[in-house]
């Protein structure tokens, strides 16, 4: 059973049901015993009086016929059924349903030895109190007690049983009403108990979405008030911590942006000087030429890293500029490969007519990063394919290299993450920002980049973009 409310209601109802059943069963058993014992006592008293009156009516030397006549008049004395068994074995009964076999065997033996005895028989409406006694023929006890006439009076308990059935039904009805009332009380109680919990859940959701000023009212002196105080203390601490983190993050972003901006001018001069030095390296010895070449490579790498940092800073600041144009992706990819001299090194599948609206500069950067990584870290053949897919367009870049280990696959788009940290920085290793920037550019277009790789069987990066018929704000074709 899910939910606290149903469990509370079910608990209330179950407790009420158990209590009601116990009380009803106990009450019914006690009342039934008292009613049956009272009816039995009344029946025995009436039977004794009836038998005494019958004996007093028998004349001296009464004949069996006179005894039978007396037996037939006994129901007029008490509203009962009578079975009489004469000393000669003859049977007289006032009810066709009764015969000698109706007399309980234990009672027959008791009547022989005692003047009056009784037993209770039957179940339900068939309950009877059977009282037996002897009628001495001729007004005097015969020499053989077993030869005396025996009379058995059957007192029905149907009325008492009906009353008990009525009591049982009444107790069952009261129990059912008590269970229903308890369930209703459970609903009301659950509503009162769950209201603070719902309020706390709503407040937690507001914190989750960033509304850190959310607080719970601290009313009352119960456990929920303690919960509200604890929640508010947690929210205060969280708000302070998040505020500090946001301040540190903003400071970090400003620092990166300022440093990158300040480095651009000296790096430009350094790169220019390195290019000039490289162009005139013929007058240098071998060591000088190697140093000049290394200076050119590292200055260009540093300049690229600064540009990447500035781009990341613009992403973080939420201020990247977008220049939307209608593009043929096949032509854009072909141009990116041709510009970088990769046409002969890459197998392509670039059908025409796969168009969308995008920023050509940013898409060129994405394609160049994916293809460059495949050429540098993968193995031939490197394939690039452009294809439409419903309301999307896709650019897949695959290589046949060693693949990316599973433990690194989930982090390939993290900033500054390198699957091989020992990769030589002087061997063309990047900053670890290329794929992060590529994914950010894809997301600026409303798309994404996915990666699939199997160790030893190559890697495939797929750029997925929405297929637009106009700039953002206009509906895409269906």
N, C-alpha and C positions, 0 to 999 in steps of 0.2 A: 504494500500500500504506500503510494508516494504522497508526500506532502505532510506537514505537521498537523494541519487542520483535520484531515480525515482520521489521522491516528488519534488525535485528542478526542474527537467525537466518538470514534469506535471504542476508546478506552472508557469514556463515561458510560456509554451504552452497555458495554460488557460488564462493568462493575455493577451497574444497576440491575442487569439481568441476573447476575449471580446472587446479589442480595435479595432481589425479589423472589427468585426461585427458592432460595433457602428459607425465607420467611413464609412463603406460601406453602411449601412442603411441610415445614414444621407445624404451622397452624392447622393445616388440613389433617395431619396425622393425629394431633392432639384432640381436635374437635371430633374427628371420626371416632376415636377411641371413646371419648366421653359420651357421644350420642349412642353408640352401639351398646356400651355398658349400661347406660340409663334405660334404653329400650329393653335390654335383656333382663335387668332387675325388675322392671315393671311387668314383663311377660311372666317371669317366674312367680311373682307375687299373685298375679291374676290367676295363673294356673293352679297354684296351691289353693287359693280360695275356691276356684271352680271345682277342683277335685273334692275338697272338703264338703262343699255343698252337695255334690253328686252323691257322695257316700251317705250323707245325712238323709237323702231322699230315697235311698234304697230301702224297701220294707224288709222286715225279717223274712228270711227264706225266699229271697227274690229269685225268680227264675231267669234263665238266660234271655228269654224274650223281654223281660222287664229291664234287664241290664241294657239290651240293645235299644229299647225304647228310650232309656235315659240318655244313652250316647247320642241318639239323634237329636235330643233337645239341648245338648251341651253348647252348640254354637249360639243358641239364643241367650245363654248365660254370658258368654264372652265371644266376641267376633273372631273366631278362629276356625281352622279346619281340624277335624278330629279323625284319628284312626284308632279303633278298638280291636284288640285281639283277645278273643275269649280263651278260657282255659281249655276248651276243646279244639282250639285252633281256628275257629271261625273268625272272619275279619269283617268289620263294619267300618265304612269310611264316609265322610260327609262330602268328599270331593273326588270326582272320577280320576283326578290326576294323582291321587295318593293311594298307596297300597301298603301291604306289610313290608315290601322291599324299600319303601320310602323311609322307614324308621332306621336311623343310624344303628349299626350293630352294637356299638359301645353303649348306647343308651338303653337298648333292650336288656343287656346284661345288668346294667345298673338298676333298672326298675325292678328286676327280680330280687335284688338284694336290698334295695332301699325303697322307701315309700314313694319319694319324689326325686327325680334327677332331670338334668337338662343339658343340652349341647346347642352350639350354633353351627349352622350348615350353610352351604351355598356361597356364591359370589355375586356381587352386584345386586340387581333387583331380585335375584333368587335367594337372597339371605333369609334365613328363618331362625327363630329360636324354638327348638323342639323340647317340650316338657312332658315327661312321662310319669305315670303313677299307677298303683294297683287299685282295683275295685273289688273288694271281697264279695263274692256271691252270697246271698242270703243274709247279708248284714254282718256276717262273722268271718273272720279269716279262715281260710281253708287250712286243712292240715298240711298240704303241700303248697308253699308260696308260689311255686312255678305254675300251679294250676289255676291261680287267680286270674281274673280278667285284667288286662293291661290297657290303659288309655293313654294316647299320645296326642298332645295338643300342639299344632303348628301355628306359631305366631309369625306372620309375615313382617318383614322390615322394609318393604318397598317404599313406604313414605319417608322413612329415615334416609334410605339410600337416595331418593330423589332430592331430599334436602341437601345431602352431602354433595351430590352432583352439582346442584345449584351453587353451593359454596365453592366447589372446585372451579367452576366456570367463572365465578365472580373474582376469585383470587387470581386466575389466569388473566382476566381482563384488566384487573388492577395492576398486575405485574407488567403487562404489555404497555399500559398507559404510563407506568413508571419508567420503563425503558425509553419510550418515546419522549417523555419529559426530560429524562436525563440526556438524551441525544440533543434535544433543543438547548438545554443548559450548556452542553458541551460546545454547541455551535456558538452560543453567546460568549462563553468563556474563551474559546479559541479566537474569536474575533478580537476580544480585548487583549489576549496574549500576543496575537500575531501583529497587531497594529504597530507596536514599537519595532518589531522585527522587519515589517515592510518598510517602515521609515528608515531603519538602518540600512536595509538593502538598497533603497533609493539613494541614500546618501553615499553609500559605497560606489554605486554606479556613477554618481556625479563626480566623485573623486577619480574614478577610472578614466573618465573622459576629459579630465584636466581641470575641473572646477574645484580647485583646492581650498576655496573659502567656505566650502560646505561644512556645516556643523549640525549636531543633533541637539534638540532642546533637553536641558537637564532639569526635569520636573519630577517631583516625588522623591521617595526614599527607598524604592525597591531595587531589585537587581538590574532592571532595565535602565534605571538612572545611573547605576555604576557602569553599565555597558556604554551609555551615552558619554559619560565622563572619559572613559578609556578611549572611546572612538575619537572624541574631540582632542584629547592629548595626542593621539596618533596623527590626527589630521594636522595639528599645529606643527608637530615634528616633521611631518612629510612636507608641509608647505615651506617650512624653513629650509629643509634639505634640497627640495626641488628649486627653490629660489636661488640657493647658493650654487647649485649645479648649472642652472640657466645662466647665472652671472658668469661663472667660470667658462661655460661654453661660448657665451657671447664675447668674453675677453679673448678666448683662444681664437675665435674666428677673426676678430679684429686684428689680433697679433699676426695671424697667418696672412691676412689680406694686406696689412701694412708692410710686413716684411717682404712679401712677394712683390708688392708695388715698388718698394724702395730698391729691390734687387734688379728690377727690369733695366734701369738705366745703366748701372755698371756692368751688368751681364751683356747688354747690347754692345757696349764698348769693348768688353773682353772678347766677345765672339768675333767682332770685326777685326780686332787686333790679331786674334788667333788665326783668322782666315788670311790676313796679310802675311803673317809669319809663315803660314803653311805654303803660301804661294811663292815665297822667297826662300824656301828651305834648301834650295839648290846650293847656296853658299855655305851651308852648315855641314859639319861632319855627321857621321852616322848617329851618334848619340844625340846631337842637336836636332836632327831630323825626326828621330823617334820621339823626342820630347815635344817638338812642335806638333807632331801628329796627335800625340796623347792630349796635349792642351786643346787642340781643336775638338777632339771627340768629347772630352769631359766638359768643355765649356758649352757645347751644343746640348749635351745631356742635362747639364744644370739649367740651361735656358728652358729646355722642355719641361723639366720638373717644376720650375717657377710658373710656367704657363698652366701646368696642370693644377698647381696649388691655387692659382688665381681663379681657375674655372670652378674648382671645388668650393672656393669661398663664395663665388656667385651663386652656386646651387644652394649652399647653406643659407645665404642671405635671402633666398627666394626671389632673386632678381636676374635670372638669365633672360637674355633677349632672344626672341624667336622671330625669324623672317619666313613666313609661310609662302610657299610657291607650289604650283602644280609640278610634279616630278614624274618622270618615267624611271622606275627603279633600275631597270636593265641598263639604261644609258648612264645613270649615276654610278652604278657599280663599275661599269666598263671604264668610265672616266677616272674613277679613283684608282683603279689598277694601272691604267696607262700613265697617269701622272707620276706614280711611284715606281714605274718600270717593272711591274709585276706581271705584265700580261703573258709573258712566255712561261712563267712559273706556276700559273694557276689555270686549272680547268674550269670552264664556266658554262652555265646554262642560263642564259639571259634572254628570255622571250620578251618581245616588245608588247606594249600595251598594258603592262602592269603598273598602273599609275595611282598616285595618292597625293595629298597635299602635305608638305613637310618643309623643314628647314634644311636646305641642301648642305650648308656648311656643317651642321651637326651630324647629319646622316653620313656625310663623307668621313667625318672623324670616327664614327662608329664602325663603318665598313673597313676603314684603314686599320683600326685597332684590331678588329677580329682577324682580318687577313694577315696582318703583320705578326700577330701572335702565332697563327697557324704555321706561317713560314719559318718563324724563328724557333719555336718550341716543338713543332710537330715534324712530320716527315711527309714527303710527296707520296701520292698525289694530293694536292690541296685543291678542293673543289668549292666553287661558289655557285649557288643556284637561287634564282628569284622565282617566286610562284605566288599566285593568288590562292586564298583559302577562305571561301565564303566572303564574309565582310572584313577580311584581313588580308594583308600582304606579308610575305615572309622572305627573308634573306638568310639562307643557311650557309655556313662556312664550316667545312669538314676537312679533317686531315687524317692521315694514316699513322700518326705518331704513337708514342707509348701510352697515351691516355693520361688521365688525371686520377690519382689514387682516390678511393672513396672517402678517406678521411679529410681530403682537401677540397672535394667537390663542392661542399656546402659553403666554402669560404672564398671561392674564386672571385666574387664580386666585392669582397670586403676591401676597405681602403688599406693600402700599404701591405696587403697580404701577398706572400710569395710562397708557392708550393715548394720551391727549392731555395731556402734562405741562404744557402752557401753559393748560389750562383754568382759568378764573378761580376762585380760592378763594371769592370772595364771590358767585359765581353758583351756589352750591349744590353745588360740587364736594365729593366725599366724601374720606375719608382714604385710600382705596385698600385698606381692610381688609374691606369688605363681602362681596365674593365669596369671599375666603379664609375668613372666618367661616362663610359659608353652606356652603361645601364641607366644612369641619370638622364642622358640625352634621349634614350629610348622612352623613358617614362614621361619626359616633357612632351613627347608626341602622343601620349596615351597608350603606349605599348610597353614592351618589356623584352628582355633577352633571357633565353633559357639555355641550359647546357646539358648535354648528354655525353657520357664518356664511359668507356669500359677499358680497364687497365690492359694495355697491350693491343688494343684494337682501335685506337684513335679517339678523337673528340669532335663533337659537332656543336657549335654555337648557332643559335637561331634567333634572329631579330624579327620580332612580331610587331606589326603596326596596324592600326585601324585603317581601312581603306576609305579615304575621305573624298567627297566630291567638291569640297570647298574648305575654307579655313574653319577652325573650331567655332562651334555655334551653329553651323549648318548641318542638317541631318546627313548621315552616311547612307549610301544606297543599300537596299535590302536585296 
